Amino acid sequence: MSESWDVRRAGPVEAAPHRVLMIPGGLCTTEFYADVMAEPAVAGLGLVAATMPGFGGTSAPDDVTMENYARLMADFAADAACDVVVGHSLGANVAIEMAAEGLFPGPLVLLSPTFSRGDEARFLGVMNSVGRVPGISTAAWAGMLKLLPKAMKRELPPRRADALAADMGHNDPDTCRRIVRRYYEYLDRYPSLVERLCDSGVSAWVVRGDHDEVGLTDGERQVLEACPRIHLVTVPDAGHTVLVEQPARVADVVLEAASASPGT
């Protein structure tokens, strides 16, 4: 099956000194970047947000491995002449793989990435396990996707909660099950992605809310702090959806990363 694209653009079309590809997280679409893209700090940048094919009602590729998503998004970045990549959650992990495979030279802005299986949110691990049980896997995912909008509304800014929660409900349960299964297989192949990111040689800003449900071990933090090209940013009053909870702070980091790029 050919992949389909949901794309959102902002900023100068031709004369932008830098172009930024923004990759949403799992179950999310470009709607999650709307607030960051509207911030004055990034008004001079060419911004292109692209939903990963398979989420938000778009058609998924036959190969839903993280490695293939890295290739797809790297090709998209090249076609759109982007010299900076921003990724959120699963999208941040795709960005890490783009760098690790030498598909994108950076810089990267990684919003709430997962560096090891143990760091991941507990509910996703449960869904991955249930998703492997014959006969109930797709039904379980369908039930979760019905409950998700109501659950997510409690964690999102009130002014955006309805739109973003509804956006997450527009996903196919069997596609989500397949993608999450391949994602956990990826985490099993690389017990720690910290070294994988550091060894890539790219410059990266790792941005986390101060109460993010996705963890970061002390050992992982120490390795990241020792890596000269990695910048750790903790954002107050934000959780896993830092890009919609504190869009101005995220926009500032995007501008900082873009300023470190040679340009398009």
C-alpha positions in Angstrom: 0.0 0.0 0.0 1.3 3.5 -0.8 1.6 5.8 2.1 -0.5 9.0 2.2 0.5 12.4 3.7 -1.2 14.9 6.0 0.9 18.1 5.6 0.6 21.5 7.3 2.8 24.5 6.3 3.6 27.9 7.9 6.1 30.7 7.4 7.9 31.9 4.2 7.5 29.7 1.2 10.6 30.7 -0.8 12.9 33.0 1.2 13.1 31.1 4.6 16.7 30.8 5.8 15.8 27.4 7.4 13.1 24.9 6.8 11.9 22.7 9.6 10.2 19.3 9.4 8.0 18.6 12.3 7.0 15.0 13.0 4.0 14.4 15.3 3.9 11.5 17.8 2.0 8.3 17.7 -1.7 8.6 17.1 -1.2 12.3 16.5 -1.4 14.5 13.4 -0.1 17.9 12.4 -2.8 19.5 14.5 -0.5 19.0 17.5 2.0 21.4 16.0 -0.5 24.2 15.2 0.4 26.2 18.4 4.1 25.9 18.0 3.8 26.9 14.3 1.9 30.0 15.2 4.5 31.3 17.7 6.2 34.6 16.7 9.6 33.1 17.5 9.5 30.8 14.5 7.6 33.2 12.1 10.7 33.6 9.9 11.2 29.8 9.4 9.7 27.6 6.8 7.7 25.1 8.8 6.4 21.8 7.4 4.6 19.4 9.7 3.9 15.9 8.3 1.8 13.2 10.0 3.6 9.8 9.9 1.6 7.7 7.4 -0.7 5.4 9.2 -1.9 7.8 11.9 -4.8 10.2 11.8 -6.7 8.3 9.1 -3.8 8.3 6.6 -2.9 5.1 4.9 0.1 3.2 6.4 3.0 1.7 4.5 3.2 -2.1 4.3 6.5 -1.8 6.3 5.7 -0.1 9.6 9.1 -0.6 11.2 10.9 2.3 12.8 13.7 1.9 10.2 11.3 2.3 7.3 9.6 5.3 9.0 13.1 6.9 9.3 13.7 6.4 5.6 10.2 7.8 4.7 10.6 10.9 6.8 14.2 11.5 5.7 13.0 11.3 2.1 10.3 13.8 2.9 12.8 16.1 4.6 15.0 16.0 1.6 12.1 16.7 -0.8 11.0 19.6 1.3 14.6 20.9 1.6 14.4 20.8 5.4 17.6 21.3 7.4 16.1 20.9 10.9 13.9 18.1 12.2 11.6 18.3 15.2 10.0 15.1 16.5 7.5 14.5 19.3 7.3 11.2 21.2 7.3 8.4 18.6 8.2 11.0 16.0 11.2 11.9 18.1 12.3 8.3 18.0 12.0 8.3 14.3 14.2 11.4 14.2 16.8 9.6 16.3 16.8 6.7 13.8 17.1 9.2 10.9 20.3 10.5 12.5 21.6 7.1 13.6 21.3 5.7 10.1 23.0 8.7 8.6 19.8 9.7 6.8 19.7 13.2 8.2 22.7 15.3 9.5 20.7 17.3 12.0 20.2 19.4 14.0 17.3 17.7 15.8 14.8 18.8 18.4 13.5 15.8 20.3 10.4 16.4 22.3 9.8 13.6 24.9 11.7 10.8 23.2 11.9 7.3 24.7 15.5 6.1 25.2 14.7 2.5 26.4 11.8 0.2 26.8 11.6 0.7 30.6 11.1 4.4 30.0 8.0 4.1 28.0 4.5 4.8 29.4 3.1 1.8 31.1 -0.3 1.8 29.3 1.5 1.5 25.9 3.3 -1.6 27.1 0.0 -3.1 28.2 -1.5 -2.4 24.8 1.4 -4.0 23.0 1.0 -7.1 25.1 -2.8 -7.3 24.6 -2.2 -6.6 20.9 -0.4 -9.9 20.5 -3.3 -12.0 21.8 -5.2 -13.7 19.0 -8.8 -12.9 18.8 -8.9 -9.8 21.0 -6.0 -7.7 19.8 -7.8 -5.4 17.3 -10.9 -5.2 19.5 -8.8 -4.1 22.4 -7.2 -1.4 20.4 -10.6 -0.3 19.1 -11.8 0.0 22.7 -8.7 2.0 23.7 -9.1 4.4 20.9 -12.7 5.1 21.9 -11.6 5.8 25.5 -8.5 7.8 24.6 -10.2 11.2 23.7 -11.9 11.4 27.1 -8.7 10.4 29.0 -6.5 12.8 27.1 -8.7 15.8 27.6 -7.6 15.9 31.3 -4.0 16.2 30.3 -4.4 18.9 27.5 -4.8 22.7 27.8 -8.5 23.4 28.1 -8.7 25.6 25.0 -7.2 22.9 22.8 -8.4 19.8 24.6 -11.5 19.0 22.5 -9.8 19.4 19.1 -6.7 17.5 20.0 -8.5 14.7 21.8 -10.9 14.2 18.9 -7.9 14.2 16.5 -6.4 11.3 18.4 -9.6 9.3 17.9 -9.2 9.3 14.1 -6.9 6.2 14.0 -7.4 2.7 12.7 -7.0 0.1 15.6 -5.3 -2.6 13.5 -2.8 -0.1 12.1 -2.0 1.2 15.5 -1.5 -2.3 16.8 0.9 -3.2 14.0 3.0 0.0 14.4 3.2 -0.3 18.2 4.3 -3.9 17.9 7.1 -3.0 15.5 8.1 -0.1 17.8 8.6 -2.4 20.8 10.6 -4.8 18.6 12.8 -1.8 17.8 13.2 -1.0 21.5 14.3 -4.6 22.0 16.9 -4.3 19.3 18.4 -1.2 21.0 18.2 -1.5 24.8 19.5 2.1 25.1 19.1 4.7 22.3 21.2 7.2 24.2 24.5 5.9 22.8 22.8 5.5 19.4 22.0 9.2 19.4 25.4 10.3 20.7 27.3 8.2 18.3 25.3 9.7 15.3 27.3 12.9 15.7 24.3 15.2 15.2 23.5 18.1 17.4 20.2 17.5 19.2 18.1 19.3 21.8 16.3 16.8 24.1 13.2 18.6 25.5 11.1 17.1 28.3 8.4 18.5 30.5 9.1 18.5 34.2 6.4 15.9 34.8 6.6 13.8 31.7 5.2 10.3 32.1 7.9 8.9 29.8 10.9 8.3 32.0 14.6 9.1 31.8 17.0 7.1 34.0 19.9 8.7 35.9 22.3 6.7 33.7 20.7 7.9 30.5 20.8 11.5 31.7 24.5 11.2 32.6 25.4 9.9 29.2 23.4 12.6 27.5 25.0 15.3 29.7 28.4 14.0 28.8 27.7 14.1 25.0 29.0 17.5 23.7 26.4 17.9 20.9 23.4 17.1 23.1 21.5 19.9 24.9 19.0 18.9 27.7 16.1 21.2 28.2 13.5 20.8 31.0 10.3 22.7 30.5 8.4 23.7 33.7 4.7 23.0 34.0 4.6 20.5 31.2 4.1 16.8 30.7 4.4 14.5 27.7 2.5 16.9 25.4 5.0 19.8 26.0 4.5 21.1 22.5 0.8 22.0 23.2 1.3 22.8 26.9 4.2 25.2 26.4 4.4 26.0 22.7 6.3 29.3 23.2 9.2 27.5 25.0 9.3 24.8 22.3 9.3 27.4 19.6 12.3 29.1 21.3 14.2 25.8 21.2 13.3 25.2 17.6 14.7 28.6 16.7 17.9 27.9 18.7 18.4 24.6 16.8 17.7 26.3 13.4 20.3 29.0 14.3 22.9 26.2 14.7 22.2 24.8 11.2 24.2 25.9 8.1 20.9 26.4 6.3 19.2 25.1 3.2 
